[in-house]
Amino acid sequence: MRSIDANVIVSEVKRMCIECNYQIGSDVKESFLRALKTEKSPLGGRIIGDLLKNAEIAAQGELPICQDTGMAVVFVEIGIDVTIRHMSLKDAINEGVRQGYKEGYLRKSVVSDPIIRKNSGDNTPAVIHYEVVDGDRLNITVASKGFGSENMSALKMLKPADGIDGIENFVVDTIEKAGSNPCPPIIVGVGIGGTFEKAALLAKKALMRPIGKCHPFEHIAELEKRLLSRINTLNIGPQGLGGTTTALGVNAEVYPTHIAGLPVAVNINCHASRHLTHEF
């Protein structure tokens, strides 16, 4: 049995909240650099250059990449041989978010009640997803999820007869309707299978995978490639001003489902795609 001090978790969650808001990931930067070489629109190319410059200024000045510093979404994988001491895991994560958003001067965007809409003042509570795994490791991924992209999410309960064509058409239609709202170039997460809520979770989790890392199943990897190609022919382009770089990547995750169902969910990340992982 392995024991982890909750204060260590607080410290790391705080760091991840700040760092992922100040710096784009290496996969995003590399995707931008590739897009600079392939973007056919001169304006689109200039915008990609501006996004890179913005990221550089943010990193050097320790400033947020974007004014919407998001709602904290946290994925936790905790081993059955792990115990947390001094504080519950949930409280440790929320304390890390609280400290990170305060010390990093990040915008507090969470309201305590969706109807009354009074700001919680510290960007908590986070949305936390737990998974119990074998072993004695603790793996935490923190994502700052802005709502320009989150609001463009969609879920549809397709019929099995809709098949692969139905999945592709739904995803592409969702991106076309989203237009410039999610601040393209975007990363598209697709969840297929399970139930209503499982498909949505799969789509969100798919966004945590690095850009360019294909799904291990060949038929899903091929689906990702086809979707990326179709999305990039929509002429939405960088920041919605036209071009061939509407999406930097499409990540899909799948799960077994019922014989009568084919749930499909789409979740979108803006170009910053802010998330970090730490293994304790």
Secondary structure, 3 states (H helix, E strand, C coil): CEEEEHHHHHHHHHHHHHHHHHCCCHHHHHHHHHHHHHCCCHHHHHHHHHHHHHHHHHHHHCCCCCCCCCEEEEEEEEECCEEEECCCHHHHHHHHHHHHHHHCCCCCCCECCCCCCCECCCCCCCEEEEEEECCCCEEEEEEEECHHHHCCCEEEEECHHHHHHHHHHHHHHHHHHHCCCCCCCEEEEEEEEECHHHHHHHHHHHCCCCCCCCCCCHHHHHHHHHHHHHHCCCCCCHHHCCCCCCEEEEEEEEEEECCCCEEEEEEEECCCCCEEEEEC
